[in-house]
């Protein structure tokens, strides 16, 4: 089974939190996926200084004229089950192997994409922010990728943010989701 990661899963430290086995950047294969683009519109309920807000995170959106960067991770069914808890508000979608450039896959990949309309942020929504710490998770991974990947990634989603950025430490309102995203499952 293969997973296409396009947000925090491009960061080894962040991805590692959902795996018992030791990962390395060799496990995170940089790829381009045709037919999708990254957008800032996935809402998660988070808290900053004990105040609940709508945190906006990266999402995928179908767009036949676009290509988006990310990573492919080979994983077991058990690992996928853990990731489904971490990415609980996303739906699972299938990405055809022939639409993935940069890795040869024996089967299609899955990805997490927010599809529920009540979990899609709209420009102008109140109490809705992009956490700067999330952006730092993304950008701190860049030193492990080539210049083409980094430049494409930046152009796709790190220019002209559609929501206000919010500084500070955040946590997910859902306790299990927060544990899986922040602490991880490794003992």
VEXZA-739834 format. One record per residue (C-alpha): residue in three letters; x, z, y; residue number from 1. Coordinates in Angstrom, 3 decimals, decimal comma. Each point is the difference from the previous one (the first is absolute). Layout:
> ALA/X/Z/Y/NUM $
...
This chain:
> UNK/0,000/0,000/0,000/1 $
> UNK/1,254/-0,855/3,497/2 $
> UNK/-0,882/1,517/3,361/3 $
> UNK/0,409/-1,672/3,392/4 $
> UNK/0,964/2,673/2,546/5 $
> UNK/-0,073/-0,883/3,683/6 $
> UNK/-0,070/3,313/1,884/7 $
> UNK/1,661/3,311/-0,843/8 $
> UNK/0,824/-1,263/-3,501/9 $
> UNK/2,775/-2,192/1,462/10 $
> UNK/1,806/3,305/0,643/11 $
> UNK/1,760/1,310/-3,111/12 $
> UNK/-0,415/3,655/0,964/13 $
> UNK/-3,720/-0,461/0,591/14 $
> UNK/-0,532/-2,089/-3,140/15 $
> UNK/1,976/2,476/-2,116/16 $
> UNK/-2,611/2,693/0,662/17 $
> UNK/-2,457/-1,817/-2,283/18 $
> UNK/2,397/-0,472/-2,917/19 $
> UNK/1,430/2,410/-2,590/20 $
> UNK/2,820/-2,433/-0,806/21 $
> UNK/2,919/-0,446/2,364/22 $
> UNK/-0,463/-3,104/2,161/23 $
> UNK/2,654/-1,977/1,835/24 $
> UNK/-0,305/-2,816/2,502/25 $
> UNK/0,571/-2,360/-2,967/26 $
> UNK/-3,519/1,038/-1,100/27 $
> UNK/-1,427/-1,106/3,379/28 $
> UNK/0,307/-3,787/-0,111/29 $
> UNK/-0,463/-1,628/3,430/30 $
> UNK/-2,600/-2,779/-0,101/31 $
> UNK/-2,320/-2,085/2,125/32 $
> UNK/-3,672/-0,323/-0,897/33 $
> UNK/-1,985/-3,070/1,033/34 $
> UNK/-3,599/0,345/1,154/35 $
> UNK/0,178/3,463/1,584/36 $
> UNK/1,163/1,659/3,198/37 $
> UNK/0,618/3,597/0,988/38 $
> UNK/-2,419/1,587/2,489/39 $
> UNK/-0,271/3,432/1,586/40 $
> UNK/-3,518/1,057/-0,930/41 $
> UNK/-0,077/2,309/-3,030/42 $
> UNK/-1,418/3,400/0,962/43 $
> UNK/1,099/3,222/-1,672/44 $
> UNK/-1,176/3,385/1,221/45 $
> UNK/3,104/1,888/1,070/46 $
> UNK/0,830/3,077/2,040/47 $
> UNK/2,478/0,415/2,832/48 $
> UNK/0,440/3,643/1,045/49 $
> UNK/-3,188/0,953/-1,909/50 $
> UNK/-2,073/-2,591/1,870/51 $
> UNK/-1,632/-2,632/-2,230/52 $
> UNK/0,399/-3,594/1,149/53 $
> UNK/-0,351/-3,474/-1,445/54 $
> UNK/3,462/-1,085/-1,036/55 $
> UNK/0,450/-3,763/-0,120/56 $
> UNK/2,273/-1,419/-2,667/57 $
> UNK/0,977/-3,457/-1,167/58 $
> UNK/-2,458/-2,046/-1,984/59 $
> UNK/-0,119/-3,482/-1,491/60 $
> UNK/-2,398/-2,661/1,170/61 $
> UNK/-0,614/-3,332/-1,677/62 $
> UNK/1,238/-2,902/2,106/63 $
> UNK/0,748/-3,292/-1,740/64 $
> UNK/2,369/-1,104/2,786/65 $
> UNK/2,150/3,163/-0,148/66 $
> UNK/2,847/1,388/-2,050/67 $
> UNK/0,934/3,668/-0,027/68 $
> UNK/3,084/1,914/-1,129/69 $
> UNK/0,110/3,001/-2,282/70 $
> UNK/1,379/1,089/-3,356/71 $
> UNK/-0,915/-0,408/-3,637/72 $
> UNK/0,331/3,067/-2,207/73 $
> UNK/-0,382/-0,180/-3,773/74 $
> UNK/-1,989/2,996/-1,178/75 $
> UNK/-1,769/1,508/-2,958/76 $
> UNK/-3,726/0,641/-0,256/77 $
> UNK/0,664/3,739/0,435/78 $
> UNK/2,016/-0,624/3,180/79 $
> UNK/-2,802/-2,193/1,314/80 $
> UNK/-2,495/2,822/-0,591/81 $
> UNK/2,113/2,345/2,172/82 $
> UNK/0,259/-2,652/2,723/83 $
> UNK/-3,788/-0,422/-0,036/84 $
> UNK/-0,294/3,681/0,975/85 $
> UNK/2,547/-0,384/2,788/86 $
> UNK/-1,694/-3,170/1,278/87 $
> UNK/-3,504/1,332/-0,705/88 $
> UNK/-1,834/-1,663/2,867/89 $
> UNK/1,344/-3,440/-0,791/90 $
> UNK/-1,581/-2,420/-2,462/91 $
> UNK/2,171/-1,693/-2,601/92 $
> UNK/0,298/-3,752/0,353/93 $
> UNK/1,744/-2,564/-2,145/94 $
> UNK/2,643/-2,315/1,428/95 $
> UNK/0,741/-3,106/-2,037/96 $
> UNK/3,583/-0,201/-1,229/97 $
> UNK/0,327/-3,568/1,326/98 $
> UNK/-0,644/1,330/3,542/99 $
> UNK/3,003/2,343/-0,200/100 $
> UNK/3,337/-1,447/1,134/101 $
> UNK/3,266/1,727/-0,841/102 $
> UNK/-0,748/1,374/-3,480/103 $
> UNK/-1,041/-1,551/-3,277/104 $
> UNK/-2,943/1,960/-1,404/105 $
> UNK/-1,472/-0,411/-3,471/106 $
> UNK/-3,396/1,084/1,342/107 $
> UNK/-1,900/0,434/3,252/108 $
> UNK/0,726/2,973/2,250/109 $
> UNK/-2,353/2,610/1,393/110 $
> UNK/-0,019/1,311/3,550/111 $
> UNK/-1,931/2,625/1,910/112 $
> UNK/-2,217/-1,316/2,805/113 $
> UNK/-2,635/1,802/2,053/114 $
> UNK/-3,296/-1,822/-0,393/115 $
> UNK/-2,593/2,693/0,782/116 $
> UNK/-1,391/-0,677/3,475/117 $
> UNK/-0,121/3,721/0,901/118 $
> UNK/3,770/0,138/-0,640/119 $
> UNK/0,832/-2,960/2,269/120 $
> UNK/1,073/0,930/3,534/121 $
> UNK/-1,177/-2,116/2,892/122 $
> UNK/1,823/-0,370/3,296/123 $
> UNK/-1,605/2,392/2,444/124 $
> UNK/-0,870/2,658/-2,595/125 $
> UNK/0,480/3,480/1,435/126 $
> UNK/2,257/2,673/-1,499/127 $
> UNK/1,885/-2,739/-1,874/128 $
> UNK/3,817/-0,161/-0,060/129 $
> UNK/2,930/-1,535/-1,829/130 $
> UNK/2,380/2,810/-1,022/131 $
> UNK/3,524/-0,623/1,281/132 $
> UNK/1,343/1,823/-3,083/133 $
> UNK/-1,621/-2,686/-2,184/134 $
> UNK/1,763/-2,722/2,001/135 $
> UNK/3,254/1,937/-0,511/136 $
> UNK/-0,588/-0,034/-3,788/137 $
> UNK/-0,237/-3,796/0,201/138 $
> UNK/2,961/-0,609/2,295/139 $
> UNK/2,359/2,469/-1,697/140 $
> UNK/-0,167/-2,225/-3,107/141 $
> UNK/1,285/-3,076/1,842/142 $
> UNK/3,694/0,708/-0,607/143 $
> UNK/-0,631/-0,787/-3,678/144 $
> UNK/-1,396/-3,494/0,560/145 $
> UNK/1,490/-3,228/1,287/146 $
> UNK/-0,371/-1,221/3,565/147 $
> UNK/-2,648/-2,596/-0,865/148 $
> UNK/-2,237/2,615/-1,643/149 $
> UNK/0,414/2,457/2,891/150 $
> UNK/-0,626/-2,596/2,712/151 $
> UNK/-3,073/-1,333/-1,788/152 $
> UNK/-1,367/3,498/-0,572/153 $
> UNK/0,496/0,977/3,649/154 $
> UNK/-1,671/-3,181/1,236/155 $
> UNK/-2,939/0,463/-2,373/156 $
> UNK/-0,946/3,542/0,976/157 $
> UNK/2,368/1,871/2,298/158 $
> UNK/-0,760/-1,782/3,265/159 $
> UNK/-3,082/0,455/2,202/160 $
> UNK/-1,665/2,955/-1,706/161 $
> UNK/-3,824/-0,114/0,287/162 $
> UNK/-0,352/3,808/0,202/163 $
> UNK/1,739/2,769/1,911/164 $
> UNK/3,069/1,454/-1,717/165 $
> UNK/-0,005/3,765/-0,591/166 $
> UNK/3,163/2,092/-0,293/167 $
> UNK/0,274/3,031/-2,231/168 $
> UNK/-0,339/1,059/-3,596/169 $
> UNK/-3,211/-0,948/-1,732/170 $
> UNK/-1,572/0,861/-3,310/171 $
> UNK/-2,805/-1,597/-1,931/172 $
> UNK/-3,259/1,947/0,152/173 $
> UNK/-0,457/-0,491/-3,762/174 $
> UNK/2,235/2,605/-1,715/175 $
> UNK/0,827/-2,049/-3,118/176 $
> UNK/0,744/-3,124/2,013/177 $
> UNK/2,249/2,047/2,310/178 $
> UNK/1,884/1,529/-2,946/179 $
> UNK/0,601/-3,396/-1,609/180 $
> UNK/1,080/-1,657/3,261/181 $
> UNK/2,095/2,848/1,402/182 $
> UNK/1,286/2,076/-2,930/183 $
> UNK/-0,312/-2,341/-2,962/184 $
> UNK/-0,394/0,584/-3,711/185 $
> UNK/3,593/0,596/-1,091/186 $
> UNK/0,937/3,454/-1,124/187 $
